[in-house]
């Protein structure tokens, strides 16, 4: 099995921890939604860009924000276990570009397509 460099893993750990924080904050603000402006809790411009993206993602996912948070936490667990970047379904290494785009993804693109087309069950969502 290919070993990812420590730099690679550290970079993704940072991404995942940032995402975890954003999700937790977004879920808290979702609870408060309607009572305050959605921009109240933005801290800086960089944060703003990421949060806007995150809000859009959460909007698209609706109530799946919680399951995404579970995926982020699971990815952090895999980082600690040393299995981060391996597809949970087939065990192949997930492409680096895909990890860059969706660091918490548990599946390679081939398996993701099979899941989305219903050819295989999604073990994460089913759990
Ligand atoms: Zn796979």
Backbone and ligand atoms as CSV (ligand in chain L), in Angstrom:
chain,resi,resn,atom,element,x,y,z
A,1,UNK,N,N,0.847,-1.203,0.000
A,1,UNK,CA,C,0.000,0.000,0.000
A,1,UNK,C,C,0.884,1.256,0.000
A,2,UNK,N,N,0.538,2.188,-0.842
A,2,UNK,CA,C,1.302,3.429,-0.929
A,2,UNK,C,C,1.228,4.203,0.384
A,3,UNK,N,N,2.348,4.743,0.782
A,3,UNK,CA,C,2.356,5.562,1.990
A,3,UNK,C,C,2.356,7.036,1.604
A,4,UNK,N,N,1.454,7.759,2.210
A,4,UNK,CA,C,1.402,9.203,1.968
A,4,UNK,C,C,2.477,9.865,2.815
A,5,UNK,N,N,3.024,10.962,2.311
A,5,UNK,CA,C,4.056,11.671,3.061
A,5,UNK,C,C,3.455,12.353,4.289
A,6,UNK,N,N,4.297,12.558,5.319
A,6,UNK,CA,C,3.796,13.259,6.519
A,6,UNK,C,C,3.236,14.636,6.180
A,7,UNK,N,N,3.866,15.304,5.213
A,7,UNK,CA,C,3.388,16.638,4.814
A,7,UNK,C,C,1.983,16.539,4.237
A,8,UNK,N,N,1.786,15.526,3.411
A,8,UNK,CA,C,0.479,15.306,2.797
A,8,UNK,C,C,-0.570,15.105,3.885
A,9,UNK,N,N,-0.248,14.230,4.831
A,9,UNK,CA,C,-1.213,13.910,5.877
A,9,UNK,C,C,-1.495,15.108,6.771
A,10,UNK,N,N,-0.433,15.874,7.071
A,10,UNK,CA,C,-0.625,17.038,7.934
A,10,UNK,C,C,-1.536,18.059,7.241
A,11,UNK,N,N,-1.310,18.224,5.936
A,11,UNK,CA,C,-2.121,19.178,5.175
A,11,UNK,C,C,-3.596,18.773,5.216
A,12,UNK,N,N,-3.854,17.486,5.068
A,12,UNK,CA,C,-5.250,17.038,5.072
A,12,UNK,C,C,-5.843,17.042,6.470
A,13,UNK,N,N,-4.983,16.814,7.453
A,13,UNK,CA,C,-5.505,16.894,8.815
A,13,UNK,C,C,-5.997,18.323,9.085
A,14,UNK,N,N,-5.214,19.306,8.632
A,14,UNK,CA,C,-5.627,20.700,8.819
A,14,UNK,C,C,-6.930,20.992,8.089
A,15,UNK,N,N,-7.022,20.526,6.854
A,15,UNK,CA,C,-8.244,20.729,6.076
A,15,UNK,C,C,-9.439,20.115,6.793
A,16,UNK,N,N,-9.262,18.895,7.268
A,16,UNK,CA,C,-10.372,18.177,7.887
A,16,UNK,C,C,-10.786,18.819,9.201
A,17,UNK,N,N,-9.785,19.258,9.970
A,17,UNK,CA,C,-10.135,19.903,11.247
A,17,UNK,C,C,-10.865,21.221,11.009
A,18,UNK,N,N,-10.428,21.960,9.983
A,18,UNK,CA,C,-11.105,23.214,9.642
A,18,UNK,C,C,-12.543,22.928,9.208
A,19,UNK,N,N,-12.691,21.873,8.425
A,19,UNK,CA,C,-14.022,21.500,7.942
A,19,UNK,C,C,-14.921,21.065,9.093
A,20,UNK,N,N,-14.336,20.330,10.018
A,20,UNK,CA,C,-15.095,19.871,11.177
A,20,UNK,C,C,-15.630,21.064,11.980
A,21,UNK,N,N,-14.739,22.050,12.188
A,21,UNK,CA,C,-15.142,23.253,12.915
A,21,UNK,C,C,-16.259,23.986,12.185
A,22,UNK,N,N,-16.082,24.126,10.858
A,22,UNK,CA,C,-17.087,24.824,10.067
A,22,UNK,C,C,-18.430,24.133,10.146
A,23,UNK,N,N,-18.402,22.820,10.046
A,23,UNK,CA,C,-19.646,22.058,10.085
A,23,UNK,C,C,-20.317,22.196,11.437
A,24,UNK,N,N,-19.505,22.109,12.481
A,24,UNK,CA,C,-20.085,22.230,13.816
A,24,UNK,C,C,-20.696,23.615,14.006
A,25,UNK,N,N,-19.956,24.635,13.541
A,25,UNK,CA,C,-20.480,25.996,13.646
A,25,UNK,C,C,-21.716,26.182,12.780
A,26,UNK,N,N,-21.677,25.632,11.572
A,26,UNK,CA,C,-22.818,25.775,10.669
A,26,UNK,C,C,-24.055,25.121,11.244
A,27,UNK,N,N,-23.854,23.986,11.895
A,27,UNK,CA,C,-25.001,23.287,12.463
A,27,UNK,C,C,-25.569,24.064,13.637
A,28,UNK,N,N,-24.672,24.688,14.398
A,28,UNK,CA,C,-25.148,25.514,15.501
A,28,UNK,C,C,-25.908,26.721,14.958
A,29,UNK,N,N,-25.343,27.350,13.906
A,29,UNK,CA,C,-26.019,28.530,13.376
A,29,UNK,C,C,-27.297,28.146,12.642
A,30,UNK,N,N,-27.362,26.926,12.128
A,30,UNK,CA,C,-28.583,26.469,11.474
A,30,UNK,C,C,-29.720,26.381,12.491
A,31,UNK,N,N,-29.357,26.005,13.712
A,31,UNK,CA,C,-30.344,25.926,14.780
A,31,UNK,C,C,-30.891,27.317,15.098
A,32,UNK,N,N,-29.986,28.294,15.033
A,32,UNK,CA,C,-30.373,29.666,15.372
A,32,UNK,C,C,-30.961,30.422,14.184
A,33,UNK,N,N,-30.981,29.791,13.039
A,33,UNK,CA,C,-31.350,30.471,11.800
A,33,UNK,C,C,-32.715,31.145,11.889
A,34,UNK,N,N,-32.821,32.333,11.278
A,34,UNK,CA,C,-34.065,33.075,11.347
A,34,UNK,C,C,-34.026,34.124,12.432
A,35,UNK,N,N,-33.129,33.966,13.362
A,35,UNK,CA,C,-33.032,34.938,14.453
A,35,UNK,C,C,-31.857,35.887,14.262
A,36,UNK,N,N,-30.888,35.487,13.435
A,36,UNK,CA,C,-29.735,36.356,13.237
A,36,UNK,C,C,-29.277,36.309,11.791
A,37,UNK,N,N,-28.580,37.332,11.391
A,37,UNK,CA,C,-28.021,37.349,10.049
A,37,UNK,C,C,-26.993,36.245,9.913
A,38,UNK,N,N,-26.954,35.631,8.744
A,38,UNK,CA,C,-26.029,34.525,8.534
A,38,UNK,C,C,-24.585,34.999,8.483
A,39,UNK,N,N,-24.380,36.319,8.395
A,39,UNK,CA,C,-23.008,36.819,8.313
A,39,UNK,C,C,-22.459,37.227,9.676
A,40,UNK,N,N,-23.285,37.149,10.714
A,40,UNK,CA,C,-22.855,37.606,12.035
A,40,UNK,C,C,-21.623,36.895,12.571
A,41,UNK,N,N,-21.544,35.613,12.308
A,41,UNK,CA,C,-20.466,34.847,12.920
A,41,UNK,C,C,-19.237,34.693,12.027
A,42,UNK,N,N,-19.213,35.442,10.942
A,42,UNK,CA,C,-18.033,35.359,10.079
A,42,UNK,C,C,-16.897,36.152,10.695
A,43,UNK,N,N,-15.719,35.566,10.656
A,43,UNK,CA,C,-14.615,36.213,11.362
A,43,UNK,C,C,-13.652,36.960,10.460
A,44,UNK,N,N,-13.398,36.460,9.283
A,44,UNK,CA,C,-12.528,37.175,8.375
A,44,UNK,C,C,-12.832,36.768,6.944
A,45,UNK,N,N,-12.149,37.418,6.007
A,45,UNK,CA,C,-12.480,37.220,4.604
A,45,UNK,C,C,-12.263,35.786,4.143
A,46,UNK,N,N,-11.172,35.189,4.597
A,46,UNK,CA,C,-10.885,33.814,4.188
A,46,UNK,C,C,-11.951,32.873,4.725
A,47,UNK,N,N,-12.295,33.093,5.961
A,47,UNK,CA,C,-13.336,32.335,6.609
A,47,UNK,C,C,-14.648,32.492,5.843
A,48,UNK,N,N,-14.889,33.708,5.424
A,48,UNK,CA,C,-16.112,34.031,4.710
A,48,UNK,C,C,-16.255,33.176,3.455
A,49,UNK,N,N,-15.176,33.123,2.671
A,49,UNK,CA,C,-15.218,32.372,1.419
A,49,UNK,C,C,-15.527,30.906,1.683
A,50,UNK,N,N,-14.850,30.354,2.680
A,50,UNK,CA,C,-15.047,28.948,2.994
A,50,UNK,C,C,-16.453,28.727,3.535
A,51,UNK,N,N,-16.906,29.643,4.361
A,51,UNK,CA,C,-18.227,29.471,4.951
A,51,UNK,C,C,-19.338,29.608,3.938
A,52,UNK,N,N,-19.138,30.514,2.971
A,52,UNK,CA,C,-20.142,30.654,1.930
A,52,UNK,C,C,-20.266,29.356,1.167
A,53,UNK,N,N,-19.110,28.794,0.845
A,53,UNK,CA,C,-19.080,27.517,0.159
A,53,UNK,C,C,-19.765,26.458,1.019
A,54,UNK,N,N,-19.438,26.495,2.299
A,54,UNK,CA,C,-19.985,25.504,3.209
A,54,UNK,C,C,-21.496,25.633,3.344
A,55,UNK,N,N,-21.967,26.870,3.426
A,55,UNK,CA,C,-23.404,27.079,3.562
A,55,UNK,C,C,-24.136,26.562,2.334
A,56,UNK,N,N,-23.507,26.809,1.175
A,56,UNK,CA,C,-24.102,26.337,-0.067
A,56,UNK,C,C,-24.186,24.810,-0.061
A,57,UNK,N,N,-23.090,24.225,0.387
A,57,UNK,CA,C,-23.020,22.770,0.458
A,57,UNK,C,C,-24.084,22.247,1.419
A,58,UNK,N,N,-24.193,22.886,2.549
A,58,UNK,CA,C,-25.164,22.453,3.549
A,58,UNK,C,C,-26.584,22.638,3.034
A,59,UNK,N,N,-26.764,23.759,2.298
A,59,UNK,CA,C,-28.083,24.003,1.728
A,59,UNK,C,C,-28.454,22.865,0.784
A,60,UNK,N,N,-27.492,22.506,-0.073
A,60,UNK,CA,C,-27.720,21.433,-1.041
A,60,UNK,C,C,-27.970,20.116,-0.331
A,61,UNK,N,N,-27.262,19.918,0.752
A,61,UNK,CA,C,-27.360,18.635,1.434
A,61,UNK,C,C,-28.514,18.580,2.426
A,62,UNK,N,N,-29.061,19.763,2.721
A,62,UNK,CA,C,-30.161,19.781,3.667
A,62,UNK,C,C,-29.761,19.180,4.990
A,63,UNK,N,N,-30.505,18.212,5.436
A,63,UNK,CA,C,-30.257,17.630,6.754
A,63,UNK,C,C,-29.076,16.674,6.767
A,64,UNK,N,N,-28.369,16.562,5.649
A,64,UNK,CA,C,-27.233,15.658,5.626
A,64,UNK,C,C,-25.970,16.273,6.216
A,65,UNK,N,N,-26.074,17.514,6.726
A,65,UNK,CA,C,-24.919,18.144,7.350
A,65,UNK,C,C,-24.330,17.271,8.436
A,66,UNK,N,N,-25.206,16.639,9.176
A,66,UNK,CA,C,-24.734,15.786,10.264
A,66,UNK,C,C,-23.959,14.585,9.733
A,67,UNK,N,N,-24.429,14.013,8.644
A,67,UNK,CA,C,-23.726,12.850,8.106
A,67,UNK,C,C,-22.401,13.269,7.477
A,68,UNK,N,N,-22.345,14.504,6.971
A,68,UNK,CA,C,-21.060,14.972,6.446
A,68,UNK,C,C,-20.071,15.150,7.593
A,69,UNK,N,N,-20.566,15.682,8.700
A,69,UNK,CA,C,-19.704,15.832,9.873
A,69,UNK,C,C,-19.184,14.461,10.313
A,70,UNK,N,N,-20.038,13.474,10.248
A,70,UNK,CA,C,-19.615,12.108,10.591
A,70,UNK,C,C,-18.531,11.632,9.627
A,71,UNK,N,N,-18.659,11.992,8.364
A,71,UNK,CA,C,-17.646,11.598,7.383
A,71,UNK,C,C,-16.315,12.286,7.659
A,72,UNK,N,N,-16.388,13.580,8.044
A,72,UNK,CA,C,-15.164,14.311,8.364
A,72,UNK,C,C,-14.478,13.677,9.575
A,73,UNK,N,N,-15.277,13.351,10.583
A,73,UNK,CA,C,-14.700,12.722,11.783
A,73,UNK,C,C,-14.107,11.361,11.456
A,74,UNK,N,N,-14.792,10.611,10.597
A,74,UNK,CA,C,-14.294,9.293,10.200
A,74,UNK,C,C,-12.974,9.440,9.441
A,75,UNK,N,N,-12.889,10.492,8.616
A,75,UNK,CA,C,-11.653,10.714,7.858
A,75,UNK,C,C,-10.504,11.048,8.808
A,76,UNK,N,N,-10.791,11.820,9.860
A,76,UNK,CA,C,-9.768,12.131,10.868
A,76,UNK,C,C,-9.330,10.857,11.596
A,77,UNK,N,N,-10.286,9.977,11.849
A,77,UNK,CA,C,-9.942,8.684,12.462
A,77,UNK,C,C,-9.012,7.902,11.543
A,78,UNK,N,N,-9.325,7.921,10.248
A,78,UNK,CA,C,-8.490,7.180,9.291
A,78,UNK,C,C,-7.091,7.786,9.205
A,79,UNK,N,N,-6.993,9.106,9.377
A,79,UNK,CA,C,-5.680,9.748,9.404
A,79,UNK,C,C,-4.854,9.190,10.557
A,80,UNK,N,N,-5.492,9.055,11.714
A,80,UNK,CA,C,-4.776,8.535,12.888
A,80,UNK,C,C,-4.403,7.076,12.715
A,81,UNK,N,N,-5.286,6.344,12.060
A,81,UNK,CA,C,-5.038,4.908,11.866
A,81,UNK,C,C,-4.051,4.648,10.736
A,82,UNK,N,N,-3.815,5.678,9.918
A,82,UNK,CA,C,-2.892,5.503,8.800
A,82,UNK,C,C,-3.544,4.931,7.557
A,83,UNK,N,N,-4.867,4.952,7.507
A,83,UNK,CA,C,-5.550,4.429,6.320
A,83,UNK,C,C,-6.196,5.542,5.506
A,84,UNK,N,N,-5.906,6.797,5.882
A,84,UNK,CA,C,-6.507,7.915,5.165
A,84,UNK,C,C,-6.115,7.870,3.686
A,85,UNK,N,N,-7.100,8.117,2.814
A,85,UNK,CA,C,-6.814,8.148,1.380
A,85,UNK,C,C,-7.071,6.825,0.685
A,86,UNK,N,N,-7.407,5.789,1.486
A,86,UNK,CA,C,-7.759,4.511,0.873
A,86,UNK,C,C,-9.272,4.425,0.741
A,87,UNK,N,N,-9.718,3.914,-0.379
A,87,UNK,CA,C,-11.148,3.734,-0.597
A,87,UNK,C,C,-11.676,2.658,0.348
A,88,UNK,N,N,-12.772,2.982,1.068
A,88,UNK,CA,C,-13.339,2.012,2.010
A,88,UNK,C,C,-13.946,0.823,1.285
A,89,UNK,N,N,-14.324,1.067,0.049
A,89,UNK,CA,C,-15.003,0.018,-0.700
A,89,UNK,C,C,-14.026,-0.972,-1.337
A,90,UNK,N,N,-13.055,-0.442,-2.083
A,90,UNK,CA,C,-12.179,-1.332,-2.853
A,90,UNK,C,C,-10.733,-1.340,-2.348
A,91,UNK,N,N,-10.400,-0.411,-1.432
A,91,UNK,CA,C,-9.058,-0.401,-0.865
A,91,UNK,C,C,-8.002,0.281,-1.716
A,92,UNK,N,N,-8.411,0.756,-2.895
A,92,UNK,CA,C,-7.464,1.479,-3.743
A,92,UNK,C,C,-7.212,2.866,-3.164
A,93,UNK,N,N,-6.059,3.471,-3.527
A,93,UNK,CA,C,-5.792,4.826,-3.095
A,93,UNK,C,C,-6.706,5.782,-3.859
A,94,UNK,N,N,-7.295,6.704,-3.133
A,94,UNK,CA,C,-8.153,7.708,-3.752
A,94,UNK,C,C,-7.266,8.755,-4.415
A,95,UNK,N,N,-7.639,9.195,-5.601
A,95,UNK,CA,C,-6.856,10.179,-6.340
A,95,UNK,C,C,-6.652,11.461,-5.539
A,96,UNK,N,N,-5.455,12.016,-5.667
A,96,UNK,CA,C,-5.128,13.192,-4.877
A,96,UNK,C,C,-6.033,14.386,-5.209
A,97,UNK,N,N,-6.378,14.525,-6.487
A,97,UNK,CA,C,-7.265,15.636,-6.874
A,97,UNK,C,C,-8.631,15.497,-6.216
A,98,UNK,N,N,-9.087,14.261,-6.140
A,98,UNK,CA,C,-10.387,14.011,-5.504
A,98,UNK,C,C,-10.304,14.339,-4.010
A,99,UNK,N,N,-9.203,13.961,-3.377
A,99,UNK,CA,C,-9.033,14.277,-1.955
A,99,UNK,C,C,-8.930,15.785,-1.738
A,100,UNK,N,N,-8.283,16.467,-2.680
A,100,UNK,CA,C,-8.190,17.922,-2.573
A,100,UNK,C,C,-9.588,18.545,-2.606
A,101,UNK,N,N,-10.432,17.998,-3.474
A,101,UNK,CA,C,-11.771,18.554,-3.644
A,101,UNK,C,C,-12.694,18.160,-2.495
A,102,UNK,N,N,-12.593,16.915,-2.065
A,102,UNK,CA,C,-13.467,16.389,-1.006
A,102,UNK,C,C,-12.612,15.572,-0.038
A,103,UNK,N,N,-11.900,16.280,0.871
A,103,UNK,CA,C,-10.916,15.585,1.732
A,103,UNK,C,C,-11.512,14.472,2.593
A,104,UNK,N,N,-12.801,14.539,2.873
A,104,UNK,CA,C,-13.411,13.558,3.776
A,104,UNK,C,C,-14.035,12.385,3.014
A,105,UNK,N,N,-13.849,12.373,1.703
A,105,UNK,CA,C,-14.501,11.292,0.957
A,105,UNK,C,C,-13.946,9.925,1.357
A,106,UNK,N,N,-14.833,8.969,1.601
A,106,UNK,CA,C,-14.360,7.629,1.951
A,106,UNK,C,C,-14.181,6.723,0.723
A,107,UNK,N,N,-14.519,7.228,-0.461
A,107,UNK,CA,C,-14.513,6.358,-1.637
A,107,UNK,C,C,-13.753,6.967,-2.808
A,108,UNK,N,N,-13.146,6.099,-3.604
A,108,UNK,CA,C,-12.536,6.546,-4.845
A,108,UNK,C,C,-13.649,6.912,-5.834
A,109,UNK,N,N,-13.257,7.588,-6.897
A,109,UNK,CA,C,-14.265,8.075,-7.840
A,109,UNK,C,C,-15.042,6.922,-8.472
A,110,UNK,N,N,-14.381,5.825,-8.751
A,110,UNK,CA,C,-15.062,4.681,-9.390
A,110,UNK,C,C,-16.154,4.120,-8.482
A,111,UNK,N,N,-15.814,3.954,-7.202
A,111,UNK,CA,C,-16.805,3.426,-6.260
A,111,UNK,C,C,-17.911,4.443,-6.004
A,112,UNK,N,N,-17.537,5.729,-5.938
A,112,UNK,CA,C,-18.538,6.766,-5.721
A,112,UNK,C,C,-19.589,6.734,-6.835
A,113,UNK,N,N,-19.105,6.551,-8.066
A,113,UNK,CA,C,-20.037,6.500,-9.195
A,113,UNK,C,C,-20.962,5.285,-9.086
A,114,UNK,N,N,-20.401,4.184,-8.642
A,114,UNK,CA,C,-21.233,2.979,-8.463
A,114,UNK,C,C,-22.268,3.193,-7.363
A,115,UNK,N,N,-21.849,3.890,-6.297
A,115,UNK,CA,C,-22.780,4.172,-5.204
A,115,UNK,C,C,-23.903,5.074,-5.696
A,116,UNK,N,N,-23.498,6.125,-6.431
A,116,UNK,CA,C,-24.502,7.080,-6.895
A,116,UNK,C,C,-25.460,6.461,-7.901
A,117,UNK,N,N,-24.986,5.495,-8.656
A,117,UNK,CA,C,-25.865,4.862,-9.638
A,117,UNK,C,C,-26.571,3.636,-9.059
A,118,UNK,N,N,-26.299,3.383,-7.745
A,118,UNK,CA,C,-27.018,2.308,-7.069
A,118,UNK,C,C,-26.462,0.915,-7.321
A,119,UNK,N,N,-25.295,0.821,-7.939
A,119,UNK,CA,C,-24.721,-0.505,-8.216
A,119,UNK,C,C,-24.194,-1.172,-6.944
A,120,UNK,N,N,-23.718,-0.334,-5.999
A,120,UNK,CA,C,-23.303,-0.887,-4.710
A,120,UNK,C,C,-23.893,-0.032,-3.601
A,121,UNK,N,N,-24.068,-0.620,-2.438
A,121,UNK,CA,C,-24.638,0.117,-1.309
A,121,UNK,C,C,-23.557,1.003,-0.717
A,122,UNK,N,N,-23.964,2.163,-0.201
A,122,UNK,CA,C,-23.040,3.061,0.458
A,122,UNK,C,C,-22.894,2.653,1.913
A,123,UNK,N,N,-21.755,2.089,2.284
A,123,UNK,CA,C,-21.583,1.606,3.668
A,123,UNK,C,C,-21.594,2.736,4.680
A,124,UNK,N,N,-21.219,3.951,4.240
A,124,UNK,CA,C,-21.192,5.074,5.175
A,124,UNK,C,C,-22.611,5.557,5.467
A,125,UNK,N,N,-23.369,5.756,4.392
A,125,UNK,CA,C,-24.729,6.268,4.592
A,125,UNK,C,C,-25.633,5.217,5.221
A,126,UNK,N,N,-25.322,3.964,4.954
A,126,UNK,CA,C,-26.162,2.898,5.498
A,126,UNK,C,C,-25.920,2.723,6.990
A,127,UNK,N,N,-24.709,3.127,7.442
A,127,UNK,CA,C,-24.335,2.920,8.842
A,127,UNK,C,C,-25.172,3.786,9.777
L,1,ZN,ZN,ZN,-13.003,2.317,-4.587
